[in-house]
Amino acid sequence: MPLNAQEHDLYISWFHAAFPGGSSTRDTSFGNPPIHPRILRPMIDLFRNADGFINRWPLTVRSDLARTVASDGEASDDGVSDDYTPPPPFHTWEQLSYAEHRAQALPVWFTLVHFLIYNWDGYGGKERPLHRLGLEPSREVCDMIDDLRLYTTIQQQLKPRATAVSEALENFFLTVLRDPNPTVRTNPLLWWLAVLIHADNCDELPIFPFASMKNRPGTATDLAAIDHYARVLIFLNAALKWTRTPGPSEYLDRNRREVVRWVESADISWVDEDEQTPPSGTRDPCDVIGVWTDFRKELEYAINSWLIREGPMREILALKNGIVPPERPPPPSQQNFTTANAGFHIKYIVVYDWLTDPGMLSLNPATWEQRFSSPQAAKDNLHKVLESRLTEELGDGPMEHSIDDLDQVFSLGSDDCGMAVQINLAVDQGGLARARLVYVNSAENIKILAWVEGDNEMDIDN
């Protein structure tokens, strides 16, 4: 659908504010990304199952989910603010009549992941393709992209737990949506929106190489797609977190069990009849004060925090509503590592069975005992940390190959001795390095992450 003049000016103004100088600051030479079935199928299943899950919840809860403005007052006994006027219930797109919506919306999300995977080189970092395209994600997000990339390469000969890939995708999207200080250069979702706006409004951008993105409906449809599935993912996370977390009292646990029982036994036959809501006259359990209060408060907090006040959706909702996104307060100041008394240390995480449980990346890291006087000195020791930790985990180190060969990749054999080891190192925009080691054999798989951080300790030993 062609943009009207007001929409065109709004989107272009936002794009140039995000990328001063316009397209001259970004590489727009896109390659032709292949579609990875190991990523595509789990992503579609994740989105559609999460969307359909919402149909089981009462209309009052779905109305809460549709809210686009914050509830600023204190929450009342029913879990929402006294001055809150509920909008119509949130409609899922799983009914047959929404097939076209799904066909237009899902590619906006899964081509983002495909694009990141295709342009992920080595372990990311400065001068890599994504950096040249204007994206400088955090270390945590880089590790998530790296995991998804590994799922399409080294994992070709391995079978992960059935839900491992969808969980990795969910962790990635939730991390991006719950970014407290997003910018177009650091948040993949805002960056991707800028790419889409550029494609709609700037003639110098090449035609998208994705078959699913040809003849796109336009930016307004993109914004609606992002808004819809962002709400779906935030709702899924809030619901699962609340229903699976024991309460501080028997009273709250009893309410929790009652909510779970109601949702699991809900009659959703109306979905198969292509209806948008349950039949008229269906009892809404939220009319019973108390039982649903705690969940509605949990959902209210999630919506206020990550769909309205913070996160990248703050900008996306503003553009969707046709207004200039409000300015954000400046992000927390970064530590200046150029001072004479700055020191550096290395942190690391050892992740066992990472192909089975990608969520293990959220473990608390350990700190290497040595301190360093410069980023380069710390960077030079990253391989030492990785090799030391792997040797300790394996006992005597890999039997098939010496420790000096760990920066190579070996094909997995068909026998029990087959193995693969890979080490990659990257330097981010701030000048601090990070490294990743992956070790896989027929019996185990280990991932070790190590990265440099700055400190102000005066006792430096390098």
C-alpha positions in Angstrom: 0.0 0.0 0.0 1.5 3.4 -1.0 2.5 5.7 1.8 0.7 9.0 2.1 2.9 12.1 2.4 2.6 12.4 6.2 3.6 8.7 6.7 6.5 9.1 4.3 7.8 12.2 6.1 7.4 10.6 9.5 9.3 7.4 8.6 12.0 9.2 6.7 12.6 11.6 9.6 12.9 8.8 12.0 15.3 6.9 9.8 17.6 9.8 9.3 17.6 10.6 13.0 18.6 7.0 13.6 21.3 7.0 10.9 22.7 10.5 10.4 23.8 10.9 6.9 21.2 8.4 5.6 22.3 5.4 3.6 25.9 6.7 3.2 26.5 5.4 6.8 25.4 1.9 6.0 26.4 -0.9 3.6 23.3 -1.8 1.6 24.8 -4.5 -0.6 22.8 -7.5 0.6 23.6 -11.1 -0.3 21.1 -13.8 -1.0 20.4 -15.6 2.3 19.3 -19.2 2.1 16.2 -20.2 4.2 17.3 -22.5 7.0 14.6 -25.1 7.7 16.2 -25.7 11.2 15.3 -22.1 12.0 12.2 -21.5 9.9 10.0 -24.3 11.1 10.7 -23.9 14.9 10.1 -20.1 14.5 6.7 -20.5 12.8 5.7 -23.1 15.3 6.7 -20.8 18.2 4.8 -17.8 16.9 1.7 -19.7 15.9 1.5 -21.8 19.1 2.0 -18.7 21.2 -0.7 -16.8 19.3 -3.2 -19.6 19.5 -2.5 -20.0 23.3 -4.0 -16.5 23.9 -7.4 -17.8 22.6 -7.7 -19.8 25.8 -7.6 -16.8 28.1 -10.6 -14.7 29.2 -11.7 -11.7 27.1 -10.8 -9.4 30.0 -7.2 -10.6 30.0 -7.1 -10.3 26.2 -8.4 -6.7 26.6 -5.5 -6.0 29.0 -3.1 -7.3 26.3 -4.5 -4.9 23.7 -3.6 -1.8 25.7 -1.5 0.8 23.9 -1.2 3.3 26.7 0.3 2.9 30.2 -1.9 2.5 33.2 -0.4 5.3 35.3 -2.5 5.0 38.5 -2.1 2.6 41.3 -3.6 -0.8 40.5 -7.0 -1.5 42.0 -8.3 -4.8 43.4 -8.9 -6.2 39.9 -5.3 -5.7 38.9 -5.6 -2.6 36.8 -5.7 1.1 37.4 -8.9 2.9 38.4 -8.8 5.4 35.5 -8.2 2.7 32.9 -10.7 2.3 30.0 -10.2 -1.2 28.5 -9.8 -1.5 24.7 -11.5 -4.3 22.7 -9.9 -7.7 23.2 -6.7 -8.6 21.5 -7.5 -10.7 18.4 -5.1 -13.6 17.6 -4.3 -14.3 14.0 -4.8 -18.1 14.2 -8.3 -18.1 12.8 -8.7 -19.0 9.1 -9.8 -15.4 8.2 -6.4 -14.1 9.3 -4.4 -16.3 7.0 -3.3 -13.3 4.9 -2.2 -11.4 8.0 0.0 -14.3 9.0 1.4 -14.6 5.5 2.4 -10.9 5.6 3.5 -10.7 9.2 5.6 -13.8 9.8 8.2 -13.0 7.2 8.9 -9.6 8.9 10.2 -11.6 11.9 11.8 -14.7 10.5 13.7 -12.8 7.7 15.2 -10.7 10.5 16.7 -13.9 12.0 17.7 -15.3 8.6 19.4 -12.0 7.7 21.4 -11.9 10.9 22.4 -15.6 10.5 23.4 -15.2 6.9 25.5 -12.1 7.6 27.0 -13.5 10.8 30.7 -14.0 10.1 33.1 -15.7 12.6 32.0 -14.4 16.0 30.8 -11.0 14.8 32.5 -7.8 16.0 34.0 -4.7 14.2 34.5 -4.8 10.4 32.2 -7.8 10.1 29.2 -7.7 7.8 26.5 -6.8 10.4 28.7 -4.0 11.8 29.1 -2.6 8.3 25.4 -2.7 7.9 25.0 -0.5 11.0 24.2 -3.0 13.7 26.3 -3.2 16.9 24.5 -5.5 19.2 25.5 -6.3 22.8 27.7 -9.2 23.7 24.7 -11.1 25.0 22.8 -10.6 21.8 25.8 -11.6 19.8 26.0 -14.9 21.6 22.4 -15.6 20.9 22.9 -14.9 17.1 26.0 -17.0 17.2 24.0 -19.9 18.8 21.4 -19.6 16.0 24.1 -19.6 13.4 25.7 -22.7 14.9 22.3 -24.4 14.8 22.5 -24.1 11.0 26.1 -25.2 10.6 27.8 -27.5 13.1 24.4 -28.9 14.2 23.7 -30.3 10.7 25.2 -33.6 11.9 23.7 -33.4 15.4 20.1 -33.7 16.7 19.3 -31.2 19.5 16.4 -31.6 22.0 13.2 -31.1 20.0 12.4 -27.7 21.5 16.0 -26.3 21.8 15.9 -24.2 18.7 12.5 -22.7 19.5 13.7 -21.9 23.0 16.8 -20.2 21.6 14.6 -18.1 19.3 12.3 -17.2 22.1 15.2 -16.2 24.3 16.6 -14.0 21.5 13.3 -12.2 20.8 12.5 -11.6 24.5 16.0 -10.2 25.1 15.6 -7.9 22.1 12.1 -6.8 23.3 13.2 -6.3 26.9 16.2 -4.2 26.0 16.0 -1.3 28.5 18.2 1.0 26.4 17.5 0.2 22.8 18.9 2.2 19.9 18.7 1.6 16.2 22.4 0.7 16.2 22.3 -1.8 19.1 18.8 -3.3 19.0 18.2 -5.8 16.2 14.4 -5.2 16.0 14.8 -1.4 15.7 17.6 -1.8 13.3 15.5 -4.2 11.2 12.6 -1.7 11.2 15.1 0.9 9.8 16.1 -1.5 7.1 12.4 -2.1 6.2 11.7 1.7 6.1 14.8 2.2 4.0 13.5 -0.4 1.6 10.1 1.3 1.3 11.4 4.9 1.0 14.9 5.0 -0.4 15.5 4.1 -4.0 19.2 3.3 -3.6 18.4 0.2 -1.5 18.7 -3.0 -3.6 15.6 -5.2 -3.9 15.3 -7.5 -1.0 16.8 -10.9 -1.7 14.1 -12.8 0.3 11.4 -14.3 -1.8 8.9 -13.8 1.0 9.7 -10.1 1.2 9.1 -9.3 -2.5 6.1 -7.1 -3.1 5.8 -6.2 0.6 2.6 -4.4 1.7 4.6 -1.6 3.2 5.8 0.0 6.5 2.4 0.2 8.1 1.9 -3.6 7.7 5.4 -4.1 9.1 4.6 -2.1 12.2 1.4 -4.0 12.7 3.3 -7.3 12.4 5.9 -6.3 14.9 3.3 -5.0 17.3 1.1 -8.1 17.1 3.8 -10.8 17.7 5.7 -8.7 20.2 2.5 -8.8 22.3 2.2 -12.5 21.7 5.7 -13.2 22.9 5.5 -10.9 25.9 2.2 -12.5 26.9 3.5 -16.0 26.6 6.5 -15.1 28.8 4.4 -13.4 31.4 1.9 -16.3 31.5 4.4 -19.1 31.7 6.5 -17.2 34.3 3.5 -16.6 36.5 1.9 -20.0 36.2 5.1 -21.9 36.9 6.4 -19.8 39.8 5.3 -20.9 43.2 3.6 -18.1 45.2 4.6 -16.9 48.6 1.4 -18.2 50.2 -1.1 -21.0 50.0 -3.8 -18.5 49.0 -1.8 -17.2 46.0 -0.9 -20.8 45.0 -4.6 -21.8 45.1 -5.5 -18.9 42.8 -2.7 -19.8 40.5 -3.9 -23.4 40.3 -7.5 -22.2 39.6 -6.2 -20.0 36.7 -4.2 -22.8 35.2 -7.2 -25.2 35.5 -9.5 -22.7 33.8 -7.1 -22.0 30.9 -6.4 -25.7 30.3 -10.1 -26.6 30.3 -11.3 -23.6 28.3 -13.6 -24.5 25.4 -12.1 -22.9 22.2 -14.3 -24.7 19.6 -15.3 -21.2 18.4 -11.8 -20.9 16.9 -12.4 -23.7 14.5 -15.6 -21.9 13.5 -13.5 -18.8 12.5 -15.0 -16.7 15.3 -12.9 -14.0 16.9 -14.3 -14.3 20.4 -16.3 -16.9 22.5 -20.1 -17.0 22.0 -22.1 -14.2 23.5 -23.0 -14.9 27.1 -19.9 -16.9 27.9 -19.0 -16.3 31.5 -15.8 -14.3 32.1 -14.0 -15.7 35.2 -12.3 -12.4 35.8 -15.6 -11.1 37.1 -14.6 -13.0 40.3 -12.4 -10.5 42.1 -9.3 -12.0 43.6 -8.6 -15.2 41.6 -7.2 -13.5 38.5 -5.9 -10.3 40.2 -2.3 -11.4 40.6 -1.9 -12.5 37.0 -3.5 -9.3 35.6 -1.0 -7.3 37.7 1.9 -9.4 36.3 0.6 -8.8 32.8 0.1 -5.1 33.5 3.7 -4.8 34.6 5.0 -6.6 31.5 2.9 -4.5 29.1 3.8 -1.2 30.8 7.5 -2.1 30.9 8.2 -3.7 27.6 5.4 -2.7 25.2 4.8 0.9 26.2 7.4 2.6 28.5 10.6 0.8 27.7 12.1 -1.5 25.1 12.1 -1.0 21.3 8.3 -1.2 21.2 8.1 2.4 22.6 9.4 3.7 19.3 7.5 1.2 17.2 4.1 1.9 18.8 4.7 5.6 18.3 5.4 5.2 14.6 2.4 2.8 14.3 0.2 5.5 15.8 1.6 8.1 13.4 3.6 10.2 15.8 7.2 11.0 16.3 8.7 8.7 19.0 9.4 10.6 22.2 13.0 11.2 23.1 14.6 8.7 25.4 16.8 9.7 28.4 20.5 9.2 27.6 21.6 5.6 28.3 23.9 4.9 31.3 27.3 6.4 30.7 29.9 3.8 29.6 33.1 3.4 31.6 36.1 5.2 30.1 38.8 2.6 29.6 41.4 5.0 28.4 42.3 6.4 31.8 45.7 5.6 33.2 44.3 3.7 36.2 41.9 1.5 34.1 42.4 -2.2 34.5 40.9 -5.2 32.7 39.8 -8.7 33.5 38.4 -11.7 31.7 35.1 -13.3 32.5 34.0 -16.7 31.2 31.2 -19.2 31.2 31.4 -22.9 30.6 28.2 -24.2 29.1 27.6 -28.0 29.1 25.2 -29.6 26.7 24.5 -26.3 25.0 22.8 -28.0 22.1 20.3 -29.3 24.6 19.8 -26.3 26.8 20.6 -22.9 25.1 19.2 -21.1 28.2 22.4 -22.1 30.0 24.0 -19.0 28.5 22.3 -17.0 31.3 24.5 -18.6 33.9 26.5 -16.2 36.1 30.1 -15.9 34.8 33.3 -16.6 36.6 36.3 -14.2 36.7 39.8 -15.2 35.6 42.2 -14.6 38.4 44.7 -12.5 36.4 44.3 -8.7 35.8 45.6 -6.8 32.8 46.8 -3.3 32.2 45.4 -2.9 28.6 42.7 -4.3 26.4 45.3 -5.8 24.1 47.0 -7.7 27.0 43.6 -9.1 28.0 42.7 -10.0 24.5 46.0 -11.9 24.0 45.1 -14.1 26.9 41.6 -15.1 25.8 42.8 -18.2 24.0 44.7 -19.2 27.1 41.6 -19.0 29.2 39.5 -21.0 26.7 42.2 -23.7 26.3 42.8 -23.9 30.0 39.1 -24.3 30.8 38.6 -26.9 28.0 41.6 -28.9 29.2 40.3 -28.9 32.7 36.9 -30.0 31.6 38.2 -32.9 29.4 41.0 -34.0 31.8 43.9 -34.3 29.4 42.4 -32.3 26.6 41.1 -33.7 23.3 42.8 -37.0 22.4 42.4 -36.7 18.7 44.1 -33.3 18.2 46.7 -31.4 20.1 45.8 -28.1 21.9 47.6 -26.2 19.3 45.1 -27.2 16.7 42.0 -26.0 18.6 41.5 -23.0 16.2 40.6 -25.4 13.4 37.3 -27.1 12.7 37.3 -30.9 12.2 34.5 -32.8 10.6 32.5 -35.1 12.9 33.3 -38.8 12.0 30.8 -41.6 12.1 32.6 -43.4 14.9 32.9 -42.6 18.6 36.1 -40.6 18.0 34.5 -38.0 15.8 34.9 -34.4 17.1 34.7 -30.8 16.1 36.4 -27.9 17.8 36.2 -24.2 16.8 37.5 -21.0 18.4 36.5 -17.6 17.2 37.5 -14.2 18.5 35.9 -10.8 17.9 36.5 -7.2 18.9 33.5 -5.0 19.5 32.9 -1.3 18.8 34.2 -0.3 22.3 37.6 -2.1 21.6 37.0 -5.0 24.0 37.5 -8.5 22.8 35.4 -11.7 23.3 36.0 -15.3 22.2 34.0 -18.4 21.9 35.1 -22.1 21.9 32.8 -24.9 20.8 33.8 -28.5 21.4 31.6 -31.4 20.2 32.1 -35.1 20.1 29.7 -38.0 20.0 29.3 -38.1 23.7 29.3 -34.5 24.8 29.2 -30.8 23.7 30.8 -27.9 25.5 30.7 -24.2 24.8 33.1 -21.8 26.6 32.6 -18.0 26.3 35.2 -15.6 27.5 35.3 -11.8 27.2 37.2 -8.7 28.4 35.7 -6.2 30.8 37.2 -3.1 32.3 37.7 -2.3 35.9 39.4 0.5 38.0 41.5 -1.8 40.1 45.0 -0.3 40.8 46.7 -3.7 41.4 47.5 -4.7 37.9 49.4 -7.9 37.1 50.1 -8.7 33.5 
